[in-house]
Amino acid sequence: LAYGLIFERFLNPARKSMPDIDIDFCIEGREAVLKYVVEKYGGSDHVAQIITFGKMQARAVIRDVGRALDIPLREIDSIAKMIPEVLNISLASALSQEPRLKSMAERNPRVKELLTVAQALEGLPRHASTHAAGVVISDRPLVEHLPLTRGKKGEVVTQYDMKAVEKIGLIKFDFLGLRNLTVMKETCEIIRKAGSVPPDLASLDLADKKTFELLASAQTTGVFQLESSGMKDLLLRLKPACFADIVALVALYRPGPLDSGMHDAFVERKNGRVAVTYLLPELEPILKDTYGVILYQEQVMNIACVLADYSMAEADNLRKAMGKKRGEIMAQERKRFLIRAKDKGVDPEKAEKIFDLMEKFGRYGFATEEVVKYIAECRDQGIKILPPDINKSDMNFTVVDGAIRFGLAAVKNVGEGAIESILEVRKQGGPFKSLFDFCERVDHRRVNRRVVESLIKCGAFDSSGTKRSQMMSVLEKAVEIGHKIQRDRVNGQFSLFEVMPQQDMGVVYPSLPDMKEWDESQLLRCEKEALGFFITGHPLAKQAPILKKFANTDTLKLRELPDGTGVRIGGLVRDYKHYNDRKGDRMAFVTLEDLSGFAEVTLFSSLFASVSDLIRKDTAIFVEGRVTRDENSVKILGDAVIPIEKAEETWTTSVRLKLDITSLDREVLERLYDILQKHKGTSSAYLHLRMAQRTETVIALPDHMKLRAGRALTEAINGFLGYGAVETVSQRQ
């Protein structure tokens, strides 16, 4: 409460769901807290920990069912390893992504049975354990609400999981064991043993000057929430001088505020380089600590209360509506806010601007990283993701026949006013028939050329049956014609065609040019430009297994690596610039894109001279190098560059041929020998011969039979034998 937190966020008459109560404890003291709670609130029949269920995921269910069907462990293992190493991948997705698995099921009835049974059991609970944090407390004996059991250590545990516990009306608590609190406790103990007096953690000076000097210099390694490289960069820029600055720092270092540039505005205002202003004097007490920037949900609630006479319960509903980003609810809240603000004497134009700022705050959580993560999750679950569509999308997400359709709000440069105009016109006049029809009907004061271009690039007009390349080529003409038709109508001028009965003659639009559609790479590039992420595919999707196998980092993890760390990273050359160094030799700065984002790579002249032919836009490459950091960025200094198709050949140290000895005869061995002779290289080769009784013999082939690893070798051997015999062991930096 001392920091302006609002009790109504925790509990209010309008809140239907139970509040979240999360408490962090020293790991070593958590058991003592549990014991205290049991004694305090009526014993073990009133207090219990909460169960959690481990599910039968794709690989695990294959292994379990395989054992039940008496399939040899070696065979089960080879099948399980074919499932791509993707988080929460389903067997259905694995079958669509891994042709070897699908082929094996079609050829082998036993494998088909295994997969059929496994898919039926997939996702079912496999085992139960005690949740790491959840505790439930009841005013009556818990058995009157739910069944109980005992955990492995004898502790009382609910038989309902966390969601079910909440649904039946019980309140849950999360008692979290936090390692950092244990470190602090142990540090105090070390100080005490050394003969000094440790600080009293319960009464620390929150204005300690030396502490803020350390924070401002980013000496925060080991400090909870402040030790990542990105956070250190923000500390150096922000230079916190009070406790409120630390609170703001943690709030700013989230994907939404970072992507929106809010952290830049905050830093500039705090350091006096940009003046702090308020749209209304009433906002100053609310936003003073954050330099005029809306940073906290409590600020949104207070603004609604002060300017529009919301009760705290109503303000909490507004906060939740913003968090859910539901267009129809936000439209109602906007109307309510503007009417009430006007009744209080607030200038309507300023009230509109203030609500826009509050709504923008509500969108901060809509981060690209989150979208990408959820798209991947949907694909793993077999849920189809559909792009925005001018005739089928609403403001936000919608569900259509089991698929998720992106809303128009996801498109860059398309604001709420533009979307409202599009939806309103569509409701009145029906679906848009074409780009020209769209430009004729929408309000050009709210839907400008830039909006239309973004809608074309993201694929929102695809359902009209016109190619994106054609629409972009006539965009200027379509907007111009739409403007003219609307001006003529306003001025009372009508063409001969328009006064004719509609069934006889419609407006005649110019013919579209006969041209090819953009290639896949350009379609995807424009899609990302318009949305900030890919929906319909990714240029690197086919290379994902190679990237996973040989890269030791990606562009997202790169930000957290210390200066000088050796890395190997793969991706597409998105852009590059040539420069001459001091000696007049050419060097290059390359923008590399992988499935997570972008990284900058510097190629000095000594390396660039030998790899310049690889540095072309949309070429897939691997780069080996070292991380280099400065105050504002992280880059890679390149040491080596190879094309992605050479990765197997370059970094595979050995090839294992796993052969079933029962299917080998002289003819098979001779054919196998011929294949090996055609793929000589530098990787050591081993034969793994599966014998009877599940034993295995390993034979190292002589040096003159070293192999050239790669797709050609794998396809030749596996295609000949009819099963996945080739395994490679690779070198990771």
Helices and strands as residue ranges (DSSP letters): G 7-9, E 21-26, G 27-29, H 30-40, E 47-55, H 58-68, H 73-82, H 91-97, H 99-107, H 109-121, E 125-137, G 142-144, E 148-150, E 156-158, H 162-167, E 171-178, H 179-193, G 201-203, H 209-216, H 229-238, H 243-252, H 255-260, H 262-270, G 281-283, H 284-287, G 288-290, H 297-308, H 312-324, H 327-343, H 348-363, H 368-380, E 385-386, E 398-400, E 403-405, G 408-410, H 416-429, H 435-441, H 449-457, G 462-464, H 468-473, H 475-490, H 496-499, H 520-531, G 541-543, H 544-550, H 555-558, E 566-580, E 586-593, E 598-603, H 605-611, G 612-614, E 620-629, E 634-643, G 644-646, H 647-651, E 652-660, G 661-663, H 666-677, E 680-690, G 692-694, E 696-700, G 703-705, E 707-707, H 711-721, E 726-730
